[in-house]
Amino acid sequence: MVRFPGGRDLRATGKATMLGAASSACTFGAVSIAQTLFKKVASAESAFALASTNIVFELGILIYVLMGWQFLAAEPLSGFVLVAIMYLLVRATLPVGVFEIARRRLQEQEGEPVLPQAVGVPVTEAPARPGWREQLKGKDIWYRIAVRYFKTLRRIYKSVVFGFLIAGFIVA
């Protein structure tokens, strides 16, 4: 994942969009993955494109069964339009420095070191890290996974509670 297409160009954003479609992640899972990749190396454009979960294969099956082929055709099209609009708005309105500040804040919140990729050092010059199998053998990684899991659960809980409250007020 360190070699994730983190650039700001259309090619990297397109790759991230395809990876997001292939990931079959739920919304919160996709956002969590995108946040982690943004924190480590991905551009904001690529992270957002990866998190665009309305271009997911399984969702297409459900839409086809429940609503028909017209909605199935519209769903991925709307996803690509959403990614394109976001890409253009971000490129036109937000300077790169804003994202670097956000990336550093995320890294500081998690207590993680600033990775060389995040400050412009090519991946090939980054210090070697142990493989994922070796990383999973340490107790510290399991602690970090648990902490992130419960942080994500808290975020989901807040979103669901506020979502239901707002939906309730709208219905009432």
Backbone torsions as a table, in degrees:
resi	resn	phi	psi	omega
1	MET	NA	-18.3	178.5
2	VAL	-63.6	-27.0	179.5
3	ARG	-88.8	19.0	178.4
4	PHE	-54.6	140.8	179.7
5	PRO	-68.3	89.2	-173.0
6	GLY	-95.0	6.3	-177.5
7	GLY	-70.2	171.0	-179.2
8	ARG	-97.4	1.6	-175.9
9	ASP	-83.8	172.2	-178.3
10	LEU	-64.1	-35.6	-178.9
11	ARG	-63.6	-47.3	179.7
12	ALA	-64.4	-40.9	178.5
13	THR	-65.8	-38.2	176.3
14	GLY	-64.2	-43.0	177.1
15	LYS	-62.2	-42.2	179.5
16	ALA	-64.3	-38.0	177.7
17	THR	-62.6	-44.4	179.5
18	MET	-66.6	-40.1	177.1
19	LEU	-63.7	-38.5	177.3
20	GLY	-64.7	-40.2	178.0
21	ALA	-66.2	-36.4	-179.3
22	ALA	-78.3	-18.6	-173.9
23	SER	-72.1	-26.1	-179.2
24	SER	55.6	31.4	-178.7
25	ALA	-84.3	151.8	171.7
26	CYS	-71.3	171.1	-176.5
27	THR	-57.0	-49.3	-177.4
28	PHE	-69.3	-34.6	175.9
29	GLY	-64.9	-43.7	179.5
30	ALA	-64.9	-41.1	178.8
31	VAL	-65.5	-39.7	178.8
32	SER	-64.1	-43.8	177.4
33	ILE	-62.9	-45.6	-179.2
34	ALA	-63.1	-40.6	179.1
35	GLN	-63.7	-42.8	179.0
36	THR	-63.5	-44.4	179.1
37	LEU	-66.8	-38.0	176.9
38	PHE	-63.1	-42.1	-178.9
39	LYS	-62.5	-34.7	-176.2
40	LYS	-88.5	-47.3	-172.1
41	VAL	-157.9	-26.4	-170.4
42	ALA	-72.0	150.9	172.8
43	SER	-75.9	163.7	178.3
44	ALA	-61.8	-38.9	-179.7
45	GLU	-62.4	-46.7	-179.8
46	SER	-66.5	-40.6	-179.9
47	ALA	-63.5	-43.1	179.2
48	PHE	-65.3	-42.3	-179.8
49	ALA	-62.7	-38.7	178.1
50	LEU	-65.2	-35.4	-176.7
51	ALA	-83.2	-0.7	-179.5
52	SER	-77.3	89.3	-171.0
53	THR	-82.4	4.6	177.5
54	ASN	-85.0	6.5	175.1
55	ILE	-115.4	53.1	-176.4
56	VAL	-115.0	137.5	-175.1
57	PHE	-57.4	-48.6	-177.2
58	GLU	-62.6	-36.8	177.1
59	LEU	-62.8	-36.9	178.0
60	GLY	-61.6	-40.5	177.8
61	ILE	-62.2	-46.5	-179.6
62	LEU	-62.2	-43.6	178.9
63	ILE	-63.0	-42.1	179.0
64	TYR	-61.6	-45.1	-178.0
65	VAL	-66.2	-42.2	-174.8
66	LEU	-85.2	-32.8	-171.7
67	MET	-125.8	-15.5	176.9
68	GLY	106.9	172.9	-173.8
69	TRP	-68.9	-27.8	-179.2
70	GLN	-63.6	-44.0	178.6
71	PHE	-70.8	-34.3	176.2
72	LEU	-61.2	-41.6	178.6
73	ALA	-67.3	-35.9	-177.4
74	ALA	-75.0	-28.9	-174.5
75	GLU	-63.0	-55.8	179.1
76	PRO	-66.2	-33.6	177.5
77	LEU	-60.5	-44.3	178.4
78	SER	-65.2	-35.1	177.3
79	GLY	-63.1	-44.7	178.9
80	PHE	-66.3	-37.9	177.0
81	VAL	-63.8	-43.1	178.0
82	LEU	-59.9	-45.9	179.0
83	VAL	-63.3	-42.2	-179.6
84	ALA	-64.3	-44.4	179.2
85	ILE	-63.5	-45.1	178.8
86	MET	-60.8	-44.9	-179.4
87	TYR	-57.4	-48.7	-178.7
88	LEU	-65.4	-42.7	179.7
89	LEU	-64.8	-43.8	180.0
90	VAL	-64.9	-45.4	-179.5
91	ARG	-63.2	-36.0	-175.6
92	ALA	-82.9	-26.3	-170.0
93	THR	-116.5	-24.7	-172.9
94	LEU	-114.0	125.5	178.0
95	PRO	-73.6	154.6	-179.0
96	VAL	-59.5	-33.8	-178.9
97	GLY	-57.4	-33.6	178.7
98	VAL	-62.3	-41.2	-179.2
99	PHE	-71.6	-34.4	177.7
100	GLU	-66.7	-37.2	175.6
101	ILE	-64.1	-44.2	179.2
102	ALA	-63.4	-40.6	179.8
103	ARG	-63.0	-45.8	179.7
104	ARG	-64.1	-38.0	177.7
105	ARG	-63.9	-42.9	177.2
106	LEU	-61.0	-42.9	180.0
107	GLN	-65.3	-39.2	178.7
108	GLU	-67.3	-40.2	178.7
109	GLN	-61.5	-36.9	-179.1
110	GLU	-86.1	-7.7	-178.7
111	GLY	69.8	29.3	-178.7
112	GLU	-101.3	150.1	177.0
113	PRO	-69.7	152.0	176.1
114	VAL	-72.2	121.0	-178.7
115	LEU	-77.6	149.6	-179.6
116	PRO	-57.6	-34.6	-179.3
117	GLN	-63.0	-31.5	-176.5
118	ALA	-72.4	-18.1	179.6
119	VAL	-112.6	16.6	172.1
120	GLY	98.6	2.1	178.0
121	VAL	-80.5	129.4	-180.0
122	PRO	-58.9	151.9	-177.3
123	VAL	-60.1	-33.7	-177.7
124	THR	-64.8	-23.0	-179.8
125	GLU	-95.7	-1.8	-178.8
126	ALA	-70.4	145.9	178.7
127	PRO	-63.5	145.7	-178.1
128	ALA	-69.1	137.5	176.6
129	ARG	-112.9	153.1	177.1
130	PRO	-63.7	155.2	179.3
131	GLY	-65.1	167.6	-175.7
132	TRP	-64.7	-32.2	179.0
133	ARG	-65.9	-41.9	178.5
134	GLU	-67.5	-37.6	179.4
135	GLN	-64.0	-36.6	-178.2
136	LEU	-72.5	-10.4	179.0
137	LYS	-81.4	-19.2	-177.9
138	GLY	-84.6	146.8	178.6
139	LYS	-70.5	-31.8	-177.8
140	ASP	-64.1	-34.3	179.6
141	ILE	-68.4	-37.0	178.7
142	TRP	-68.0	-34.3	175.9
143	TYR	-65.1	-45.5	179.1
144	ARG	-62.9	-38.9	177.8
145	ILE	-63.1	-44.9	-179.7
146	ALA	-63.1	-42.8	179.5
147	VAL	-61.9	-45.6	178.8
148	ARG	-64.9	-38.3	179.5
149	TYR	-60.1	-47.8	-177.9
150	PHE	-72.6	-29.6	173.0
151	LYS	-64.5	-42.4	178.5
152	THR	-65.1	-41.3	176.8
153	LEU	-60.2	-41.6	177.3
154	ARG	-62.2	-41.7	179.3
155	ARG	-64.6	-42.8	178.5
156	ILE	-63.7	-44.6	-179.6
157	TYR	-57.7	-47.7	179.2
158	LYS	-61.1	-44.3	-178.9
159	SER	-63.0	-43.2	-178.9
160	VAL	-66.8	-45.5	-179.1
161	VAL	-61.4	-49.5	-179.8
162	PHE	-66.1	-36.6	177.6
163	GLY	-61.8	-45.1	178.2
164	PHE	-66.6	-39.1	178.2
165	LEU	-62.8	-46.8	-179.9
166	ILE	-64.7	-43.9	178.9
167	ALA	-62.8	-38.9	178.0
168	GLY	-62.7	-43.1	177.9
169	PHE	-64.5	-38.3	179.4
170	ILE	-66.6	-43.6	179.6
171	VAL	-65.5	-41.9	-179.1
172	ALA	-67.7	NA	NA
